[in-house]
Amino acid sequence: MDGFKKQYGEWGLVAGAAEGLGAAFSEVLASWGLHVIMVDQDTGKMKITAERLRQKYSVSIHEIEADLSDKLNVATIVGQMKKMDCRLLIYNAAYGPVKDFLDNTTDELDYYVNLNSRTPLHLIYRFVKTLPPGQRSGILVMSSLAGLWGTQLVVPYGATKAFDYNLAEGLHYELKDRKIDVMACCAGATDTPNYRSTRPKKNLLGPNILDPQIVAEKALKKLGKRAVYIPGFANQLTYFLLTRLLPRSFSAGMMNRTMAKMYK
Protein backbone atom coordinates (compact mmCIF):
# COMPACT_ATOMS: atom_id res chain seq x y z
CA MET A 1 0.00 0.00 0.00
CA ASP A 2 2.51 2.59 -1.20
CA GLY A 3 -0.30 5.10 -1.77
CA PHE A 4 -1.33 4.95 1.88
CA LYS A 5 2.25 5.42 3.05
CA LYS A 6 2.69 8.32 0.64
CA GLN A 7 -0.44 10.01 2.01
CA TYR A 8 0.12 9.58 5.73
CA GLY A 9 3.86 9.17 6.12
CA GLU A 10 6.26 6.61 7.53
CA TRP A 11 4.69 6.23 11.00
CA GLY A 12 1.27 5.44 12.44
CA LEU A 13 0.16 5.46 16.07
CA VAL A 14 -2.33 2.95 17.48
CA ALA A 15 -3.79 3.73 20.91
CA GLY A 16 -4.94 0.53 22.58
CA ALA A 17 -2.61 -1.66 20.54
CA ALA A 18 -1.74 -4.71 22.64
CA GLU A 19 -4.37 -7.15 21.39
CA GLY A 20 -7.61 -7.50 19.46
CA LEU A 21 -8.44 -4.75 16.99
CA GLY A 22 -5.52 -2.62 18.12
CA ALA A 23 -3.06 -5.40 17.35
CA ALA A 24 -4.82 -5.91 14.01
CA PHE A 25 -4.44 -2.22 13.11
CA SER A 26 -0.77 -2.38 14.07
CA GLU A 27 -0.24 -5.45 11.91
CA VAL A 28 -1.97 -3.99 8.86
CA LEU A 29 0.15 -0.84 9.09
CA ALA A 30 3.33 -2.91 9.49
CA SER A 31 2.37 -5.13 6.54
CA TRP A 32 2.04 -1.96 4.43
CA GLY A 33 5.56 -0.93 5.39
CA LEU A 34 4.75 1.70 8.03
CA HIS A 35 6.56 1.93 11.34
CA VAL A 36 4.19 1.78 14.30
CA ILE A 37 3.93 3.55 17.65
CA MET A 38 1.99 1.19 19.91
CA VAL A 39 0.35 2.60 23.05
CA ASP A 40 -1.12 0.43 25.79
CA GLN A 41 -0.90 -0.16 29.52
CA ASP A 42 -0.63 -3.94 29.11
CA THR A 43 3.11 -4.04 28.47
CA GLY A 44 3.31 -7.83 28.44
CA LYS A 45 0.88 -8.33 25.57
CA MET A 46 2.14 -5.22 23.78
CA LYS A 47 5.75 -6.47 23.82
CA ILE A 48 4.70 -9.85 22.40
CA THR A 49 2.76 -8.19 19.56
CA ALA A 50 5.52 -5.66 18.89
CA GLU A 51 8.26 -8.28 18.66
CA ARG A 52 6.17 -10.44 16.34
CA LEU A 53 5.61 -7.49 14.00
CA ARG A 54 9.31 -6.56 14.02
CA GLN A 55 10.31 -10.08 13.07
CA LYS A 56 7.58 -10.57 10.49
CA TYR A 57 7.68 -7.23 8.65
CA SER A 58 11.13 -5.74 9.44
CA VAL A 59 9.67 -2.42 10.56
CA SER A 60 10.38 -0.27 13.61
CA ILE A 61 7.95 -0.55 16.51
CA HIS A 62 8.05 2.05 19.28
CA GLU A 63 6.20 1.06 22.45
CA ILE A 64 4.67 3.56 24.87
CA GLU A 65 3.36 2.23 28.17
CA ALA A 66 0.50 4.52 29.14
CA ASP A 67 -2.83 4.44 30.93
CA LEU A 68 -5.05 6.03 28.31
CA SER A 69 -7.71 6.86 30.88
CA ASP A 70 -5.32 9.48 32.27
CA LYS A 71 -5.27 12.59 30.07
CA LEU A 72 -1.90 13.57 31.57
CA ASN A 73 -0.35 10.95 29.25
CA VAL A 74 -1.62 12.77 26.17
CA ALA A 75 1.27 15.25 26.12
CA THR A 76 3.84 12.41 26.16
CA ILE A 77 2.10 10.58 23.33
CA VAL A 78 1.78 13.66 21.13
CA GLY A 79 5.38 14.57 21.87
CA GLN A 80 6.53 11.20 20.53
CA MET A 81 4.32 11.59 17.47
CA LYS A 82 5.82 14.98 16.70
CA LYS A 83 9.36 13.67 17.25
CA MET A 84 8.81 10.89 14.72
CA ASP A 85 6.78 12.98 12.28
CA CYS A 86 3.81 10.66 12.81
CA ARG A 87 0.77 11.96 10.92
CA LEU A 88 -1.61 9.03 11.44
CA LEU A 89 -3.59 8.53 14.66
CA ILE A 90 -5.81 5.50 15.31
CA TYR A 91 -7.74 5.58 18.60
CA ASN A 92 -8.93 2.09 19.42
CA ALA A 93 -8.73 1.97 23.23
CA ALA A 94 -12.08 1.40 24.95
CA TYR A 95 -13.75 0.03 28.06
CA GLY A 96 -17.00 -1.82 27.47
CA PRO A 97 -18.07 -4.69 29.73
CA VAL A 98 -21.55 -6.15 29.33
CA LYS A 99 -23.56 -5.65 32.51
CA ASP A 100 -26.49 -3.81 34.04
CA PHE A 101 -26.01 -0.08 34.40
CA LEU A 102 -26.48 -0.20 38.19
CA ASP A 103 -23.80 -2.87 38.54
CA ASN A 104 -21.15 -0.29 37.60
CA THR A 105 -19.30 1.55 40.34
CA THR A 106 -19.01 5.33 40.22
CA ASP A 107 -15.28 4.91 39.51
CA GLU A 108 -16.16 2.74 36.52
CA LEU A 109 -18.52 5.40 35.19
CA ASP A 110 -15.63 7.86 35.23
CA TYR A 111 -13.39 5.29 33.56
CA TYR A 112 -15.79 4.88 30.61
CA VAL A 113 -15.80 8.64 30.05
CA ASN A 114 -12.06 9.10 30.54
CA LEU A 115 -10.84 6.25 28.35
CA ASN A 116 -13.53 6.22 25.67
CA SER A 117 -14.23 9.94 25.28
CA ARG A 118 -12.07 12.43 27.19
CA THR A 119 -8.67 11.09 26.12
CA PRO A 120 -9.45 10.84 22.39
CA LEU A 121 -10.89 14.36 22.54
CA HIS A 122 -7.71 15.77 24.09
CA LEU A 123 -5.40 13.57 22.02
CA ILE A 124 -6.95 14.62 18.72
CA TYR A 125 -6.93 18.29 19.78
CA ARG A 126 -3.23 18.27 20.69
CA PHE A 127 -2.29 16.15 17.68
CA VAL A 128 -3.98 18.49 15.20
CA LYS A 129 -2.36 21.51 16.88
CA THR A 130 1.11 20.06 16.15
CA LEU A 131 0.54 19.22 12.48
CA PRO A 132 2.30 21.31 9.84
CA PRO A 133 -0.26 23.32 7.80
CA GLY A 134 -1.36 21.65 4.58
CA GLN A 135 0.35 18.31 5.20
CA ARG A 136 -1.92 15.29 4.65
CA SER A 137 -2.73 13.53 7.92
CA GLY A 138 -5.24 10.95 9.14
CA ILE A 139 -7.34 10.26 12.23
CA LEU A 140 -9.39 7.08 12.64
CA VAL A 141 -11.63 6.79 15.70
CA MET A 142 -13.15 3.45 16.62
CA SER A 143 -16.80 3.86 17.51
CA SER A 144 -19.37 1.04 17.65
CA LEU A 145 -22.78 0.04 16.39
CA ALA A 146 -23.72 0.11 20.09
CA GLY A 147 -23.38 3.89 19.90
CA LEU A 148 -26.05 4.28 17.23
CA TRP A 149 -28.94 3.25 19.49
CA GLY A 150 -29.45 3.30 23.24
CA THR A 151 -28.66 -0.31 24.09
CA GLN A 152 -29.23 -2.07 27.39
CA LEU A 153 -26.37 -3.83 29.17
CA VAL A 154 -23.79 -1.58 27.48
CA VAL A 155 -25.34 1.79 28.33
CA PRO A 156 -22.22 3.77 29.41
CA TYR A 157 -20.12 2.17 26.66
CA GLY A 158 -22.74 2.92 24.00
CA ALA A 159 -23.10 6.51 25.21
CA THR A 160 -19.36 7.15 24.96
CA LYS A 161 -19.18 5.49 21.55
CA ALA A 162 -21.97 7.82 20.37
CA PHE A 163 -19.70 10.67 21.48
CA ASP A 164 -16.82 9.21 19.43
CA TYR A 165 -19.07 8.81 16.38
CA ASN A 166 -20.15 12.44 16.50
CA LEU A 167 -16.66 13.69 17.31
CA ALA A 168 -15.14 12.03 14.24
CA GLU A 169 -18.03 12.82 11.92
CA GLY A 170 -17.98 16.49 12.81
CA LEU A 171 -14.19 16.75 12.50
CA HIS A 172 -14.35 15.01 9.12
CA TYR A 173 -16.05 18.10 7.71
CA GLU A 174 -14.34 20.73 9.86
CA LEU A 175 -10.76 19.58 9.18
CA LYS A 176 -11.17 18.65 5.53
CA ASP A 177 -9.78 21.99 4.29
CA ARG A 178 -6.68 21.40 6.42
CA LYS A 179 -6.04 18.13 4.52
CA ILE A 180 -6.73 16.10 7.68
CA ASP A 181 -8.80 13.01 6.95
CA VAL A 182 -11.03 11.98 9.88
CA MET A 183 -13.29 8.93 9.99
CA ALA A 184 -15.33 7.03 12.56
CA CYS A 185 -15.39 3.24 12.21
CA CYS A 186 -18.55 1.77 13.73
CA ALA A 187 -17.71 -1.89 14.14
CA GLY A 188 -20.16 -4.51 15.28
CA ALA A 189 -19.26 -7.75 17.05
CA THR A 190 -15.63 -8.56 16.28
CA ASP A 191 -13.70 -11.69 17.22
CA THR A 192 -11.45 -10.17 19.87
CA PRO A 193 -10.51 -11.34 23.39
CA ASN A 194 -12.76 -8.64 24.87
CA TYR A 195 -15.79 -9.76 22.85
CA ARG A 196 -15.20 -13.44 23.59
CA SER A 197 -14.91 -12.67 27.30
CA THR A 198 -18.54 -11.44 27.33
CA ARG A 199 -19.68 -15.01 26.46
CA PRO A 200 -22.66 -14.12 24.27
CA LYS A 201 -25.31 -16.76 23.70
CA LYS A 202 -25.82 -17.80 20.11
CA ASN A 203 -29.22 -17.05 18.57
CA LEU A 204 -30.67 -16.52 15.10
CA LEU A 205 -30.84 -12.74 15.51
CA GLY A 206 -27.31 -12.51 16.86
CA PRO A 207 -24.62 -10.50 15.07
CA ASN A 208 -22.28 -11.71 12.39
CA ILE A 209 -18.84 -11.96 14.05
CA LEU A 210 -16.14 -10.14 12.08
CA ASP A 211 -12.44 -10.89 11.73
CA PRO A 212 -10.42 -8.06 13.36
CA GLN A 213 -7.77 -8.15 10.64
CA ILE A 214 -10.40 -7.60 7.94
CA VAL A 215 -12.06 -4.82 9.95
CA ALA A 216 -8.73 -3.02 10.40
CA GLU A 217 -7.66 -3.35 6.77
CA LYS A 218 -10.98 -2.24 5.29
CA ALA A 219 -11.31 0.66 7.73
CA LEU A 220 -7.85 1.97 6.87
CA LYS A 221 -8.63 1.71 3.16
CA LYS A 222 -11.77 3.83 3.70
CA LEU A 223 -9.92 6.59 5.56
CA GLY A 224 -10.02 9.77 3.50
CA LYS A 225 -13.03 8.56 1.51
CA ARG A 226 -15.90 8.90 3.99
CA ALA A 227 -16.88 10.26 7.39
CA VAL A 228 -18.29 7.03 8.82
CA TYR A 229 -17.59 3.43 7.89
CA ILE A 230 -19.52 0.35 9.06
CA PRO A 231 -17.55 -2.87 8.42
CA GLY A 232 -19.34 -5.98 7.19
CA PHE A 233 -22.10 -6.28 4.60
CA ALA A 234 -24.58 -7.72 7.11
CA ASN A 235 -23.97 -4.77 9.45
CA GLN A 236 -24.31 -2.29 6.61
CA LEU A 237 -27.58 -3.89 5.50
CA THR A 238 -28.91 -3.95 9.06
CA TYR A 239 -28.00 -0.30 9.54
CA PHE A 240 -29.73 0.66 6.28
CA LEU A 241 -32.89 -1.25 7.14
CA LEU A 242 -33.08 -0.05 10.73
CA THR A 243 -32.32 3.61 10.05
CA ARG A 244 -33.79 4.29 6.62
CA LEU A 245 -36.86 2.07 6.42
CA LEU A 246 -38.05 1.59 9.99
CA PRO A 247 -38.95 3.98 12.85
CA ARG A 248 -36.21 4.49 15.43
CA SER A 249 -38.43 3.12 18.19
CA PHE A 250 -38.79 -0.15 16.28
CA SER A 251 -35.10 -0.45 15.43
CA ALA A 252 -33.99 0.36 18.99
CA GLY A 253 -36.45 -2.18 20.32
CA MET A 254 -35.11 -4.82 17.94
CA MET A 255 -31.50 -4.12 18.95
CA ASN A 256 -32.42 -4.35 22.63
CA ARG A 257 -34.33 -7.61 22.19
CA THR A 258 -31.26 -9.06 20.48
CA MET A 259 -29.02 -7.95 23.36
CA ALA A 260 -31.40 -9.47 25.90
CA LYS A 261 -31.39 -12.83 24.08
CA MET A 262 -27.59 -12.81 23.87
CA TYR A 263 -26.90 -11.94 27.48
CA LYS A 264 -29.92 -12.27 29.76
Disulfide bonds with the S-S distance in Angstrom:
none
